[in-house]
Amino acid sequence: MFENLSEKLERSFKLLKGEGKITEINVAETLKEVRKALLDADVNYKIAKNFTDEVKKLALGANVLNAVKPGQMMIKIVHDELAKLMGGTMTDIDLKGTPSVILVAGLQGSGKTTFSGKLANHLKSKKGRQPLLVACDVYRPAAVEQLKVLGASIGVPVFFEEGSTDPIAIAKAAVAHAKSKGYNVVIVDTAGRLAVDEAMMKEVTKIKDAIKPQEILFVVDSMTGQDAVNTAKEFNDRLDFSGVVLTKLDGDTRGGAALSIRSIVDKPIKFVSAGEKMESLDVFHPERMADRILGMGDIVSLVERAQEQFDTEEARKLHKKIAKNQFNFNDFLSQISQIKKMGNLKDLAGMIPGMNKMLKNVDIDDDAFKSIEAIIYSMTPAERENPELLNGSRRKRIASGSGTTIPEVNKLLKQFEETRKMMKMMTGGGKNIARMMGNMPRQ
């Protein structure tokens, strides 16, 4: 996410390295590079110019302490202005109303239907709501079927009318159905087109007038850059939507949409989405996104995702097993499963400060655990429970059953054993850690 922009901004700050103070000359040189980085990221020229003008004013007016290096001061100013450009603070979704009605709009291919499913899952799992998904795309082949599959995967019902070609009537009937059955959130997935056209605008406006939603969320493909911003303006002029959703942030996105859209439509970005997994939806925090753009990671979001997946009681039981050296391959599989639920692995790694640069040309896909899982699933229940049973003949059988090699099996077993020892050492408290440090070879 934003790798190219992050890299170019980092290069621009290097111009201030070694400088004793901020001056008009070195600020101008740095901000020239910052502006170029923003334009290359497909940020609107006027927005990029206004941004760098504001940074320059703040940099030259800042009361810089002697202890603060110019480069660090500039990064702080740019960070704060980036966050401000994207909205400043997080804006939560409005769930007033019984039921709360959310209208989802956007162009075809922007990811509306997938987002509708992710939003339903988010509201169900994190807000304790009972959502109803509504299929109002009566034009795209298999659109209703796609929503039904997504709904089934997260345990959320989907309202549709077989054979109906009237999305306004479907939307009205869905809200009435939700009221009668006790659903407290209605998420209406509308039809899109390959480009903005009058028929689509009239239809979605009529749906809006018919169901009077609390929220109108405009879904935009972040990879389309300035085109996304222009489309957002056209939709906002007609719909006056309440928030923006940026999808496909895991793609080769340059960042222009995220950095420009708030300034153009004056509406907050409420959610960002990456990947196809129903769990991969995040509430948008401008300051955290600014951290990530500047290569500072996003530890807060990483911890929040982990807390959502890791059960406190299970963690307590696991701690006891580790302390008794009883951590086994069943526990290992459980940990892998929870990590995978947290989202795209490269995206997770990018939340750790400095990792984006290290992983720039490294491809981490969601199959990264595939061979490890294959090896573990090729073990018998007794072997998973008692790794000590894994002698040479058993390892040979596991390698054959998992489609891997004996060295690969041996490597996993060695890593597992080292991990188990380290985990036990860490749960033993200060004495064990001191003992471990004392046993380390001296330089």
VEXKE-386125 format. One record per residue (C-alpha): residue number from 1; x, y, z. Coordinates in nm, 4 decimals, always signed. Example, Ala and Ser with C-alpha at 12.3 -4.5 7.8 and 13.67 -1.06 7.14 Angstrom:
! residues 2
{1; {+1.2300; -0.4500; +0.7800}}
{2; {+1.3670; -0.1060; +0.7140}}
//
This chain:
! residues 443
{1; {+0.0000; +0.0000; +0.0000}}
{2; {+0.1433; +0.3372; -0.1106}}
{3; {+0.4961; +0.1881; -0.1449}}
{4; {+0.6019; +0.4248; -0.4269}}
{5; {+0.4704; +0.7347; -0.2502}}
{6; {+0.6370; +0.6309; +0.0770}}
{7; {+0.9697; +0.5746; -0.0990}}
{8; {+0.9621; +0.9109; -0.2804}}
{9; {+0.8655; +1.1026; +0.0327}}
{10; {+1.1506; +0.9369; +0.2215}}
{11; {+1.3927; +1.0438; -0.0548}}
{12; {+1.2691; +1.4013; -0.0360}}
{13; {+1.3318; +1.4188; +0.3410}}
{14; {+1.6922; +1.3067; +0.2886}}
{15; {+1.7618; +1.6507; +0.1412}}
{16; {+1.7379; +1.7887; +0.4959}}
{17; {+1.9698; +1.5286; +0.6492}}
{18; {+2.2810; +1.6854; +0.7925}}
{19; {+2.1306; +2.0365; +0.7804}}
{20; {+2.1659; +2.2312; +1.1029}}
{21; {+1.8425; +2.4251; +1.0659}}
{22; {+1.5391; +2.4758; +0.8475}}
{23; {+1.5848; +2.7547; +0.5916}}
{24; {+1.3750; +2.8842; +0.3053}}
{25; {+1.6193; +2.7278; +0.0553}}
{26; {+1.6340; +2.3726; +0.1969}}
{27; {+1.2572; +2.3731; +0.2659}}
{28; {+1.1895; +2.4773; -0.0946}}
{29; {+1.4121; +2.1976; -0.2281}}
{30; {+1.2478; +1.9379; -0.0053}}
{31; {+0.8930; +2.0477; -0.0810}}
{32; {+0.9608; +2.0497; -0.4545}}
{33; {+1.0333; +1.6764; -0.4217}}
{34; {+0.7320; +1.6245; -0.1933}}
{35; {+0.5055; +1.7910; -0.4510}}
{36; {+0.6511; +1.5708; -0.7271}}
{37; {+0.5887; +1.2611; -0.5110}}
{38; {+0.2251; +1.3626; -0.4579}}
{39; {+0.1692; +1.4330; -0.8286}}
{40; {+0.3247; +1.0971; -0.9196}}
{41; {+0.0783; +0.9406; -0.6745}}
{42; {-0.2029; +1.0934; -0.8855}}
{43; {-0.2950; +1.3621; -0.6346}}
{44; {-0.4761; +1.6606; -0.7860}}
{45; {-0.2244; +1.9392; -0.8749}}
{46; {-0.4113; +2.2099; -0.6847}}
{47; {-0.4332; +1.9911; -0.3734}}
{48; {-0.0615; +1.9027; -0.3955}}
{49; {+0.0331; +2.2716; -0.4301}}
{50; {-0.1912; +2.3840; -0.1431}}
{51; {-0.0509; +2.1029; +0.0710}}
{52; {+0.3147; +2.1967; +0.0145}}
{53; {+0.2385; +2.5686; +0.0585}}
{54; {+0.0845; +2.4941; +0.3994}}
{55; {+0.3776; +2.2708; +0.5004}}
{56; {+0.6229; +2.5455; +0.3984}}
{57; {+0.4373; +2.8045; +0.6041}}
{58; {+0.4385; +2.5778; +0.9099}}
{59; {+0.8034; +2.4723; +0.8647}}
{60; {+0.9339; +2.8284; +0.8364}}
{61; {+0.7117; +2.9465; +1.1190}}
{62; {+0.7937; +2.6597; +1.3532}}
{63; {+0.9874; +2.7300; +1.6696}}
{64; {+1.2392; +2.4501; +1.6106}}
{65; {+1.4131; +2.3277; +1.9232}}
{66; {+1.7891; +2.2763; +1.8938}}
{67; {+1.7417; +1.9100; +1.9842}}
{68; {+1.5110; +1.8471; +1.6899}}
{69; {+1.6730; +1.7745; +1.3567}}
{70; {+1.5226; +1.9577; +1.0549}}
{71; {+1.4368; +1.6288; +0.8832}}
{72; {+1.2440; +1.5063; +1.1860}}
{73; {+1.0576; +1.8346; +1.2169}}
{74; {+0.9626; +1.8231; +0.8479}}
{75; {+0.8362; +1.4635; +0.8764}}
{76; {+0.6218; +1.5627; +1.1769}}
{77; {+0.4719; +1.8587; +0.9892}}
{78; {+0.4086; +1.6524; +0.6733}}
{79; {+0.2536; +1.3729; +0.8833}}
{80; {+0.0111; +1.6093; +1.0560}}
{81; {-0.0842; +1.7775; +0.7275}}
{82; {-0.1373; +1.4412; +0.5537}}
{83; {-0.3721; +1.3352; +0.8338}}
{84; {-0.5531; +1.6700; +0.8063}}
{85; {-0.5791; +1.6308; +0.4271}}
{86; {-0.7510; +1.2921; +0.4750}}
{87; {-0.9981; +1.4244; +0.7307}}
{88; {-0.8044; +1.4673; +1.0542}}
{89; {-1.0001; +1.2279; +1.2748}}
{90; {-1.1974; +0.9069; +1.2358}}
{91; {-1.5680; +0.9446; +1.1487}}
{92; {-1.7866; +0.6557; +1.2663}}
{93; {-2.0799; +0.5116; +1.0766}}
{94; {-2.4246; +0.6472; +1.1701}}
{95; {-2.6442; +0.3664; +1.3053}}
{96; {-2.9381; +0.5725; +1.4260}}
{97; {-3.2830; +0.4613; +1.3149}}
{98; {-3.4861; +0.1429; +1.3604}}
{99; {-3.3706; -0.0126; +1.1418}}
{100; {-3.0592; +0.1783; +1.0370}}
{101; {-3.0667; +0.1960; +0.6564}}
{102; {-2.7372; +0.2094; +0.4642}}
{103; {-2.7360; +0.2693; +0.0892}}
{104; {-2.4242; +0.1498; -0.0978}}
{105; {-2.3523; +0.3202; -0.4324}}
{106; {-2.0708; +0.3363; -0.6876}}
{107; {-1.9570; +0.2273; -1.0321}}
{108; {-1.9615; -0.1311; -1.1527}}
{109; {-1.6410; -0.3084; -1.0558}}
{110; {-1.5669; -0.0793; -0.7607}}
{111; {-1.6326; -0.3607; -0.5130}}
{112; {-1.9789; -0.2571; -0.3865}}
{113; {-2.1187; -0.6077; -0.3402}}
{114; {-1.8086; -0.7416; -0.1654}}
{115; {-1.8006; -0.4320; +0.0558}}
{116; {-2.1713; -0.4802; +0.1435}}
{117; {-2.0862; -0.8293; +0.2704}}
{118; {-1.7822; -0.7033; +0.4618}}
{119; {-1.9869; -0.4239; +0.6205}}
{120; {-2.2568; -0.6708; +0.7288}}
{121; {-1.9872; -0.8916; +0.8832}}
{122; {-1.8266; -0.5887; +1.0554}}
{123; {-2.1564; -0.4694; +1.2046}}
{124; {-2.2528; -0.8199; +1.3145}}
{125; {-1.9210; -0.9220; +1.4701}}
{126; {-1.7974; -0.5891; +1.6088}}
{127; {-2.1151; -0.3913; +1.6781}}
{128; {-2.3481; -0.6773; +1.7760}}
{129; {-2.6040; -0.5834; +1.5094}}
{130; {-2.8493; -0.8044; +1.3177}}
{131; {-2.7997; -0.6920; +0.9556}}
{132; {-3.0076; -0.7698; +0.6475}}
{133; {-2.8404; -0.7534; +0.3048}}
{134; {-3.0563; -0.6364; +0.0154}}
{135; {-2.9898; -0.7287; -0.3488}}
{136; {-3.0998; -0.4327; -0.5624}}
{137; {-2.8645; -0.4908; -0.8584}}
{138; {-3.1137; -0.6391; -1.1024}}
{139; {-2.8946; -0.5876; -1.4110}}
{140; {-2.5564; -0.7511; -1.3540}}
{141; {-2.5619; -1.1254; -1.4203}}
{142; {-2.5153; -1.3263; -1.0983}}
{143; {-2.5123; -1.0125; -0.8773}}
{144; {-2.7910; -1.1510; -0.6562}}
{145; {-2.6192; -1.4897; -0.6409}}
{146; {-2.2898; -1.3259; -0.5392}}
{147; {-2.4576; -1.1447; -0.2500}}
{148; {-2.6339; -1.4657; -0.1422}}
{149; {-2.3010; -1.6527; -0.1339}}
{150; {-2.1376; -1.3735; +0.0683}}
{151; {-2.4344; -1.3594; +0.3069}}
{152; {-2.4240; -1.7359; +0.3617}}
{153; {-2.0486; -1.7240; +0.4363}}
{154; {-2.1015; -1.4779; +0.7257}}
{155; {-2.4428; -1.5979; +0.8439}}
{156; {-2.6345; -1.2891; +0.7295}}
{157; {-2.9682; -1.3208; +0.5431}}
{158; {-3.0145; -1.1677; +0.1980}}
{159; {-3.3425; -1.0112; +0.0839}}
{160; {-3.4194; -1.0425; -0.2876}}
{161; {-3.7256; -1.0762; -0.5113}}
{162; {-3.6935; -1.3461; -0.7747}}
{163; {-3.7673; -1.2117; -1.1234}}
{164; {-3.8231; -0.8507; -1.0093}}
{165; {-3.6709; -0.5740; -1.2209}}
{166; {-3.7764; -0.2860; -0.9929}}
{167; {-3.4945; -0.2006; -0.7477}}
{168; {-3.7014; +0.0767; -0.5832}}
{169; {-3.9803; -0.1681; -0.4949}}
{170; {-3.7234; -0.4262; -0.3729}}
{171; {-3.5576; -0.1698; -0.1441}}
{172; {-3.8915; -0.0567; +0.0061}}
{173; {-4.0061; -0.4148; +0.0601}}
{174; {-3.6712; -0.5003; +0.2249}}
{175; {-3.7024; -0.2177; +0.4808}}
{176; {-4.0597; -0.3288; +0.5640}}
{177; {-3.9359; -0.6896; +0.5958}}
{178; {-3.6537; -0.5814; +0.8291}}
{179; {-3.9004; -0.3968; +1.0543}}
{180; {-4.1328; -0.6972; +1.0746}}
{181; {-3.8532; -0.9495; +1.1418}}
{182; {-3.6448; -0.7438; +1.3841}}
{183; {-3.3326; -0.6746; +1.1729}}
{184; {-3.1787; -0.3504; +1.2991}}
{185; {-2.9518; -0.2708; +1.0018}}
{186; {-3.0459; -0.2803; +0.6330}}
{187; {-2.7610; -0.2694; +0.3797}}
{188; {-2.8831; -0.1984; +0.0262}}
{189; {-2.6453; -0.3032; -0.2544}}
{190; {-2.7353; -0.1021; -0.5656}}
{191; {-2.6508; -0.1465; -0.9323}}
{192; {-2.3542; +0.0244; -1.0939}}
{193; {-2.2515; +0.1028; -1.4505}}
{194; {-1.9143; +0.1050; -1.6237}}
{195; {-1.9428; +0.4856; -1.6313}}
{196; {-2.1673; +0.7496; -1.4748}}
{197; {-2.4920; +0.7791; -1.6708}}
{198; {-2.8235; +0.9543; -1.6199}}
{199; {-3.0300; +0.6354; -1.5878}}
{200; {-2.8142; +0.5056; -1.3033}}
{201; {-2.8191; +0.8394; -1.1232}}
{202; {-3.1978; +0.8650; -1.1487}}
{203; {-3.2423; +0.5099; -1.0209}}
{204; {-3.0168; +0.5413; -0.7176}}
{205; {-3.1710; +0.8820; -0.6362}}
{206; {-3.5194; +0.7240; -0.6430}}
{207; {-3.4027; +0.4449; -0.4107}}
{208; {-3.2625; +0.7094; -0.1756}}
{209; {-3.5912; +0.9020; -0.1753}}
{210; {-3.7918; +0.5820; -0.1192}}
{211; {-3.5990; +0.4421; +0.1806}}
{212; {-3.4460; +0.7604; +0.3302}}
{213; {-3.1166; +0.6027; +0.4458}}
{214; {-2.9182; +0.7211; +0.7501}}
{215; {-2.5976; +0.6545; +0.5569}}
{216; {-2.5130; +0.6722; +0.1863}}
{217; {-2.1700; +0.5212; +0.1306}}
{218; {-1.9910; +0.5813; -0.1992}}
{219; {-1.7614; +0.2901; -0.2845}}
{220; {-1.4603; +0.3736; -0.4987}}
{221; {-1.1785; +0.1646; -0.6437}}
{222; {-0.8645; +0.3326; -0.5050}}
{223; {-0.6562; +0.2086; -0.7998}}
{224; {-0.8388; +0.4453; -1.0370}}
{225; {-0.6717; +0.7559; -0.8871}}
{226; {-0.8033; +1.0894; -1.0137}}
{227; {-1.0852; +0.9180; -1.2064}}
{228; {-1.2151; +0.7978; -0.8708}}
{229; {-1.2150; +1.1526; -0.7353}}
{230; {-1.3997; +1.2878; -1.0408}}
{231; {-1.6613; +1.0116; -1.0142}}
{232; {-1.7035; +1.0838; -0.6421}}
{233; {-1.7792; +1.4479; -0.7216}}
{234; {-2.0493; +1.3521; -0.9750}}
{235; {-2.2131; +1.1101; -0.7306}}
{236; {-2.1953; +1.3581; -0.4447}}
{237; {-2.3554; +1.6337; -0.6539}}
{238; {-2.6581; +1.4063; -0.7081}}
{239; {-2.6717; +1.1935; -0.3922}}
{240; {-2.5044; +1.4087; -0.1257}}
{241; {-2.3531; +1.0922; +0.0192}}
{242; {-2.2370; +1.0782; +0.3809}}
{243; {-1.9101; +0.8878; +0.3470}}
{244; {-1.6546; +0.7237; +0.1194}}
{245; {-1.5246; +0.3654; +0.1107}}
{246; {-1.1860; +0.3001; -0.0537}}
{247; {-1.1523; -0.0543; -0.1879}}
{248; {-0.8607; -0.2549; -0.3364}}
{249; {-0.5972; -0.0857; -0.1220}}
{250; {-0.3936; -0.4064; -0.1508}}
{251; {-0.3430; -0.3446; -0.5229}}
{252; {-0.0846; -0.1249; -0.6944}}
{253; {-0.2478; +0.1891; -0.5630}}
{254; {-0.0698; +0.5230; -0.5928}}
{255; {-0.2718; +0.6881; -0.3167}}
{256; {-0.4241; +0.9754; -0.5141}}
{257; {-0.7823; +0.8885; -0.4224}}
{258; {-0.7144; +0.8605; -0.0493}}
{259; {-0.5269; +1.1919; -0.0443}}
{260; {-0.7551; +1.3931; -0.2739}}
{261; {-1.1112; +1.2786; -0.2206}}
{262; {-1.1793; +1.4529; +0.1120}}
{263; {-1.0714; +1.7913; -0.0262}}
{264; {-1.2879; +1.7554; -0.3383}}
{265; {-1.6176; +1.6323; -0.1886}}
{266; {-1.5729; +1.7394; +0.1775}}
{267; {-1.7030; +1.4016; +0.2978}}
{268; {-1.5131; +1.1664; +0.5293}}
{269; {-1.3520; +0.8379; +0.4270}}
{270; {-1.5235; +0.5919; +0.6628}}
{271; {-1.3834; +0.2538; +0.5605}}
{272; {-1.0900; +0.1057; +0.3694}}
{273; {-1.0890; -0.2433; +0.2259}}
{274; {-0.8194; -0.4752; +0.0940}}
{275; {-0.8593; -0.8277; -0.0461}}
{276; {-1.1611; -1.0546; -0.0737}}
{277; {-1.1781; -1.1864; +0.2845}}
{278; {-1.4904; -1.0804; +0.4738}}
{279; {-1.2723; -0.9774; +0.7708}}
{280; {-1.0530; -0.7427; +0.5658}}
{281; {-1.2387; -0.4175; +0.6323}}
{282; {-1.0977; -0.1378; +0.8480}}
{283; {-1.2479; +0.1784; +0.9908}}
{284; {-1.0475; +0.4632; +0.8361}}
{285; {-0.8160; +0.6550; +1.0714}}
{286; {-0.6455; +0.9457; +0.8877}}
{287; {-0.3591; +0.9748; +1.1356}}
{288; {-0.2824; +0.6018; +1.1132}}
{289; {-0.2864; +0.6147; +0.7337}}
{290; {-0.0435; +0.9074; +0.7485}}
{291; {+0.1822; +0.6884; +0.9676}}
{292; {+0.1765; +0.4153; +0.7046}}
{293; {+0.2412; +0.6501; +0.4134}}
{294; {+0.5482; +0.7826; +0.5941}}
{295; {+0.6762; +0.4306; +0.6688}}
{296; {+0.5966; +0.4452; +1.0415}}
{297; {+0.3730; +0.1381; +1.0358}}
{298; {+0.0417; +0.1105; +1.2185}}
{299; {+0.0937; -0.0831; +1.5397}}
{300; {-0.2376; +0.0334; +1.6922}}
{301; {-0.4432; -0.1212; +1.4101}}
{302; {-0.2317; -0.4376; +1.4206}}
{303; {-0.2968; -0.4777; +1.7950}}
{304; {-0.6692; -0.4087; +1.7458}}
{305; {-0.6918; -0.6783; +1.4788}}
{306; {-0.5086; -0.9237; +1.7027}}
{307; {-0.7399; -0.8478; +1.9962}}
{308; {-1.0433; -0.9149; +1.7769}}
{309; {-0.9166; -1.2619; +1.6844}}
{310; {-0.7470; -1.3845; +2.0028}}
{311; {-0.9841; -1.5013; +2.2744}}
{312; {-0.8740; -1.4026; +2.6297}}
{313; {-0.9700; -1.7357; +2.7859}}
{314; {-0.7963; -1.9306; +2.5087}}
{315; {-0.4877; -1.7126; +2.5554}}
{316; {-0.4858; -1.7929; +2.9296}}
{317; {-0.5070; -2.1683; +2.8584}}
{318; {-0.2332; -2.1402; +2.5974}}
{319; {-0.0094; -1.9559; +2.8441}}
{320; {-0.0469; -2.2458; +3.0897}}
{321; {+0.0400; -2.5024; +2.8203}}
{322; {+0.3478; -2.3059; +2.7148}}
{323; {+0.4655; -2.2780; +3.0769}}
{324; {+0.4383; -2.6587; +3.1111}}
{325; {+0.6088; -2.7140; +2.7734}}
{326; {+0.2876; -2.8692; +2.6362}}
{327; {+0.2490; -2.6405; +2.3330}}
{328; {+0.1816; -2.8735; +2.0390}}
{329; {+0.0984; -2.8705; +1.6681}}
{330; {-0.2769; -2.8393; +1.7337}}
{331; {-0.2042; -2.5138; +1.9189}}
{332; {+0.0268; -2.4084; +1.6355}}
{333; {-0.2504; -2.4679; +1.3780}}
{334; {-0.4923; -2.2660; +1.5899}}
{335; {-0.2475; -1.9725; +1.6004}}
{336; {-0.2001; -1.9859; +1.2216}}
{337; {-0.5784; -1.9855; +1.1713}}
{338; {-0.6196; -1.6766; +1.3898}}
{339; {-0.3381; -1.4914; +1.2122}}
{340; {-0.4945; -1.5667; +0.8721}}
{341; {-0.8269; -1.4223; +0.9910}}
{342; {-0.6546; -1.0920; +1.0673}}
{343; {-0.6267; -1.0158; +0.6942}}
{344; {-0.3819; -1.0013; +0.4062}}
{345; {-0.0365; -1.1076; +0.5316}}
{346; {+0.1622; -0.8418; +0.3436}}
{347; {-0.0798; -0.5764; +0.4683}}
{348; {-0.0301; -0.7004; +0.8262}}
{349; {+0.3479; -0.6969; +0.7868}}
{350; {+0.3255; -0.3394; +0.6518}}
{351; {+0.1757; -0.2318; +0.9859}}
{352; {+0.5115; -0.3000; +1.1517}}
{353; {+0.7387; +0.0087; +1.1315}}
{354; {+1.0044; -0.0277; +0.8625}}
{355; {+0.8616; -0.3495; +0.7153}}
{356; {+0.7140; -0.1873; +0.4031}}
{357; {+1.0641; -0.0975; +0.2827}}
{358; {+1.2012; -0.4432; +0.3634}}
{359; {+0.9139; -0.6173; +0.1835}}
{360; {+0.9078; -0.3868; -0.1206}}
{361; {+0.9923; -0.6585; -0.3745}}
{362; {+0.8812; -0.9549; -0.1650}}
{363; {+0.5550; -1.1244; -0.2532}}
{364; {+0.3725; -1.2541; +0.0548}}
{365; {+0.0462; -1.4169; -0.0466}}
{366; {-0.2218; -1.5825; +0.1633}}
{367; {-0.0765; -1.9258; +0.0751}}
{368; {+0.2351; -1.8528; +0.2825}}
{369; {+0.1255; -2.1090; +0.5445}}
{370; {+0.0108; -2.3675; +0.2907}}
{371; {+0.3101; -2.6034; +0.3090}}
{372; {+0.3269; -2.5751; +0.6906}}
{373; {-0.0424; -2.6644; +0.7200}}
{374; {-0.0001; -2.9524; +0.4733}}
{375; {+0.2810; -3.1000; +0.6857}}
{376; {+0.0832; -3.0667; +1.0105}}
{377; {-0.2366; -3.2105; +0.8573}}
{378; {-0.0326; -3.5109; +0.7380}}
{379; {+0.0475; -3.5963; +1.1007}}
{380; {-0.1729; -3.8312; +1.3023}}
{381; {-0.3724; -3.6841; +1.5950}}
{382; {-0.1234; -3.8476; +1.8358}}
{383; {+0.1743; -3.6921; +1.6514}}
{384; {+0.0206; -3.3468; +1.6585}}
{385; {-0.0429; -3.3839; +2.0315}}
{386; {+0.3042; -3.5286; +2.1021}}
{387; {+0.5698; -3.3942; +1.8595}}
{388; {+0.8290; -3.6126; +2.0389}}
{389; {+0.6856; -3.9162; +1.8544}}
{390; {+0.8150; -3.7890; +1.5197}}
{391; {+1.1006; -4.0265; +1.4430}}
{392; {+1.2675; -4.0801; +1.1030}}
{393; {+1.0084; -4.3176; +0.9532}}
{394; {+0.7184; -4.0970; +1.0627}}
{395; {+0.8863; -3.7903; +0.9104}}
{396; {+0.9315; -3.9782; +0.5814}}
{397; {+0.5594; -4.0676; +0.5785}}
{398; {+0.4587; -3.7062; +0.6593}}
{399; {+0.6779; -3.5675; +0.3786}}
{400; {+0.5198; -3.8105; +0.1312}}
{401; {+0.1654; -3.7328; +0.2518}}
{402; {+0.2105; -3.3554; +0.2429}}
{403; {+0.3845; -3.3362; -0.0951}}
{404; {+0.6964; -3.1907; +0.0666}}
{405; {+1.0478; -3.3219; +0.1340}}
{406; {+1.2067; -3.4714; +0.4458}}
{407; {+1.4393; -3.1634; +0.4826}}
{408; {+1.1295; -2.9378; +0.4767}}
{409; {+0.9638; -3.1476; +0.7479}}
{410; {+1.2853; -3.1449; +0.9541}}
{411; {+1.3149; -2.7670; +0.9132}}
{412; {+0.9585; -2.7127; +1.0413}}
{413; {+1.0161; -2.9442; +1.3383}}
{414; {+1.3387; -2.7640; +1.4283}}
{415; {+1.1717; -2.4214; +1.4053}}
{416; {+0.8759; -2.5499; +1.6098}}
{417; {+1.1055; -2.6818; +1.8832}}
{418; {+1.3057; -2.3568; +1.8969}}
{419; {+0.9817; -2.1564; +1.9134}}
{420; {+0.8501; -2.3780; +2.1924}}
{421; {+1.1685; -2.3332; +2.3972}}
{422; {+1.1648; -1.9554; +2.3468}}
{423; {+0.7943; -1.9313; +2.4422}}
{424; {+0.8547; -2.1313; +2.7599}}
{425; {+1.1530; -1.9122; +2.8441}}
{426; {+0.9478; -1.5941; +2.7987}}
{427; {+0.6594; -1.7214; +3.0167}}
{428; {+0.9047; -1.8047; +3.2949}}
{429; {+0.9489; -1.4374; +3.3815}}
{430; {+1.2627; -1.2392; +3.4621}}
{431; {+1.4716; -1.5272; +3.6019}}
{432; {+1.4411; -1.7359; +3.2879}}
{433; {+1.5091; -1.4414; +3.0605}}
{434; {+1.8170; -1.3510; +3.2666}}
{435; {+1.9325; -1.7132; +3.2494}}
{436; {+1.8804; -1.7122; +2.8738}}
{437; {+2.0789; -1.3899; +2.8374}}
{438; {+2.3543; -1.5304; +3.0604}}
{439; {+2.3895; -1.8351; +2.8372}}
{440; {+2.4294; -1.6267; +2.5224}}
{441; {+2.7828; -1.6220; +2.3788}}
{442; {+2.9842; -1.3082; +2.4490}}
{443; {+3.1350; -1.1015; +2.1677}}
//
